[in-house]
Amino acid sequence: MDNANLPRHGLAEMPDSPQVSPNSIRTVEVLVYPAVQMLDVTGPLQVFASANDFVEESGGTPPYVLRVVAPGGKGVTASAGLGLSAEPLPPSSVASDTLIIAGGPGVDAAAEDPVLVDWVRERSRQARRVASVCTGAFLLAASGVLDGKRAVTHWSFCAELARRFPAVSVEPDPIYVRDGTIWSSAGVTAGIDLALALVEQDLGRTAALAVARYLVVFLKRPGGQAQFSAALALQAADDKFGALHEWINVHLADELSLAALARRAGMSERSFSRHYSAATGLTPLRAIERLRVEAARRLLSESRLPVKRIAMRCGFGSEETMRRSFQRLLAATPQEYRARFGS
């Protein structure tokens, strides 16, 4: 689908209770630095660029002016090895609309630059709203902007963010968090989700949905990042517990008590719990729940088995128990999941 087709996807129905006029010009600044994560920059930028296309093709004035800014106004090399051109940092005293702090491997060095940290602090006071993408939350937290605020970052860095910045209330599961005028997103592609939410706030749901359709992404992704981090954490522990996970997946319908798991692993219950949690970041029983949910997801999307039978086959014991697990981990009921992803 090219830009000329955007109005056919709901773009001409401008917009649903926007907070800014479609004809207002809003500057979006994305802060970059050496070893920034490329997708943290380009993902949100493309959302705003597509929103501009949406408004222009609908006969309006593109609402966003997009700027990539960096200390010294020098080009930077992203962690992927690609170069990004950038403008100098605007004076912190000049009013701004949206400031986005990208994340990446270079964020620790950026957060140790007192001049840059001061600029972020002062610039945030002049901006209508401020957002961080992925580990960009560390730079935003170093400036003090996140003190007393709820925030999120990439699932693998949430504990570190909470440890280093105890004044920040870190929420490990959401795809993005809004606390007043401060926004933060989870890992990498979650920056796209956050940018879509910002566009929806500005231009309304119709515009944001059209952009999401054009980019072939969810307007609001179902569930939180826990559904991804749990599976990845278990895969990372395969060297030590891979055989156990294979056995569990074959015996999901069985009584998988802590004692049974410890016996299978050849450890005492206490030792098994300690080593397993260290390897996966999950307690054994929480890991079992996630493995059961994963198995149930496959059956819901690939088969026509009744939900009650799937609940029994996956070891939940009852349909209600499975429903509670789905709500907790995926923010959707089994029936909703099947309606969305069933073949």
Buried (B, 14 or more C-beta within 10 A) or exposed (E): EEBEEBBEBBBBBBBEEBEBBBEBEBBBBBBBBBBBBBBBBBBBBBBBBBBBBBBBBBEBEBBBEBBBBBBEEEEBBBBEEEEBEBEEBBEBEEEBBBBBBBBBEBBEEBBEBEEBBEBBBBBBEBBBBBBBBBBBBBBBBBBBBBEEBBBBBBBBBBEBBBEEBEEBBBBBBBBBBBBEBBBBBBBBBBBBBBBBBBBBBBBBBBBBBBBBBBBEBEBBBBBBBBBBBBBBBBEEBBEBBEEBBEBBEEEBBEEBEBEBBBEBBEBEBEEBBEBBBEBBBBEBEBBBBBBBBBBBBEBBEEBEBEBBEBBBBBBBEEBEBBBBBBBBBBBBBBBBBBEEBEE
